[in-house]
């Protein structure tokens, strides 16, 4: 497997939709394969799509940690796959 097939760009979008009583937080993580030097697929593959309903007085540390942990694990899996592909070539 060519290394360029293993290289990915990750795009994380976190959006907030406030209401009077709650703040809704949406998370979407996509991965985009490298097509050419410095060019990645426009339409990536969706990895995560989640939403959260938070009270305005809630602490956000747990939410931030959950989003960060998922991003880190997905990126680590991609790095491991690229390393494996390099070892096999």
Number of C-alpha atoms within 10 A of each C-alpha: 11 10 14 13 13 18 18 20 16 19 15 16 11 14 12 13 10 14 10 7 9 15 17 16 16 15 15 16 20 17 23 18 19 18 14 10 7 6 11 16 14 11 10 16 13 13 15 15 12 11 13 13 14 16 15 14 8 12 10 12 8 10 14 10 11 12 17 12 12 14 17 12 11 16 16 12 11 18 15 13 15 20 13 14 15 13 8 8 8
